Amino acid sequence: MILTETTASTVALIVNELVQNSLKYAFKDRKQGQIRLKIEKGASYSWITVQDDGCGFDNKKISRANSGLGLRLISSLVQSSLKGELFIETGKRWNQYKIFFSMPRLDNLK
């Protein structure tokens, strides 16, 4: 996957924030857990998934008004910088954050 410098920096910041959130919140009362990072590239779009096997959280608390600063920052970066969408899913023992964004055509970059 070839990304522009700006897109790569934004993706790195978002992934870093999601991993930090998992480390900080997902593994309460546990000494270990798993965090998975999956990157998928399509012809025009890419997906990045960060998933942990930690404690889930209440979906009703994910709304923009109730989410923490970290999730608001992530959502803002995905929408404004990547022109993408953030999907959040959770269960009793897992959380998944999936970022969907379009890839710029490299032949248009100079």
C-alpha positions as CSV (number, residue, x, y, z in Angstrom):
1,M,0.0,0.0,0.0
2,I,1.5,3.3,-1.0
3,L,0.3,6.3,0.9
4,T,1.1,10.0,0.7
5,E,3.1,11.4,3.5
6,T,0.1,13.2,5.0
7,T,-2.1,10.2,4.7
8,A,0.5,7.9,6.3
9,S,1.0,10.3,9.2
10,T,-2.7,10.5,9.8
11,V,-3.1,6.7,9.6
12,A,-0.2,6.3,12.1
13,L,-1.7,8.8,14.5
14,I,-5.1,7.1,14.3
15,V,-3.7,3.5,14.8
16,N,-1.5,4.7,17.7
17,E,-4.5,6.3,19.4
18,L,-6.7,3.1,19.0
19,V,-3.9,0.9,20.3
20,Q,-3.4,3.3,23.3
21,N,-7.1,3.1,24.0
22,S,-7.0,-0.6,24.0
23,L,-4.1,-0.7,26.3
24,K,-5.6,1.8,28.7
25,Y,-9.2,0.5,28.8
26,A,-9.7,-2.9,27.3
27,F,-7.7,-5.1,29.6
28,K,-8.9,-3.9,33.0
29,D,-8.6,-6.7,35.6
30,R,-6.3,-8.7,33.2
31,K,-2.6,-9.0,32.9
32,Q,-2.6,-9.8,29.2
33,G,-4.8,-9.5,26.0
34,Q,-4.5,-9.4,22.3
35,I,-4.7,-6.4,19.9
36,R,-4.9,-7.2,16.2
37,L,-4.2,-4.8,13.4
38,K,-5.4,-5.7,9.9
39,I,-4.8,-3.6,6.8
40,E,-6.7,-4.4,3.6
41,K,-6.2,-2.5,0.3
42,G,-8.6,-2.4,-2.5
43,A,-8.3,-0.8,-5.9
44,S,-9.8,2.5,-4.7
45,Y,-10.5,2.0,-1.0
46,S,-8.6,0.7,2.0
47,W,-9.7,-0.6,5.4
48,I,-7.7,-0.6,8.6
49,T,-9.1,-2.7,11.5
50,V,-7.9,-2.5,15.1
51,Q,-9.5,-5.2,17.3
52,D,-8.9,-6.2,20.9
53,D,-10.2,-9.1,23.0
54,G,-10.7,-6.9,26.1
55,C,-13.9,-5.9,27.9
56,G,-16.5,-4.4,25.6
57,F,-18.4,-1.2,26.3
58,D,-21.9,0.1,26.0
59,N,-22.7,1.0,22.4
60,K,-25.0,3.7,23.6
61,K,-22.0,5.5,25.1
62,I,-20.2,5.7,21.8
63,S,-22.2,8.7,20.5
64,R,-20.1,11.8,19.7
65,A,-21.4,13.6,22.7
66,N,-20.4,10.9,25.1
67,S,-17.2,9.6,23.7
68,G,-13.9,10.5,25.1
69,L,-11.4,12.9,23.6
70,G,-9.5,10.1,21.9
71,L,-12.5,8.8,20.0
72,R,-13.5,12.3,19.0
73,L,-10.0,13.0,17.7
74,I,-10.0,9.7,15.8
75,S,-13.4,10.3,14.3
76,S,-12.4,13.9,13.3
77,L,-9.2,12.7,11.6
78,V,-10.9,10.0,9.7
79,Q,-13.6,12.3,8.4
80,S,-11.6,15.4,7.7
81,S,-8.1,14.2,6.8
82,L,-8.9,10.8,5.3
83,K,-12.4,11.6,4.0
84,G,-13.4,8.2,5.4
85,E,-15.7,6.6,7.9
86,L,-15.1,5.0,11.3
87,F,-17.2,2.0,12.3
88,I,-17.1,0.9,15.9
89,E,-18.4,-2.5,17.1
90,T,-18.3,-4.0,20.5
91,G,-19.3,-7.2,22.3
92,K,-18.9,-8.5,25.9
93,R,-15.3,-9.5,25.3
94,W,-14.1,-7.5,22.3
95,N,-13.9,-4.1,20.6
96,Q,-13.4,-3.4,16.9
97,Y,-12.6,-0.2,15.1
98,K,-12.7,-0.2,11.3
99,I,-11.6,2.7,9.2
100,F,-12.7,2.9,5.6
101,F,-11.1,5.5,3.4
102,S,-10.4,6.1,-0.3
103,M,-6.9,5.9,-1.7
104,P,-5.7,8.9,-3.7
105,R,-4.5,8.2,-7.2
106,L,-0.7,8.4,-7.2
107,D,-0.5,9.6,-10.8
108,N,-2.4,12.7,-9.7
109,L,0.2,13.6,-7.0
110,K,3.1,15.8,-7.8
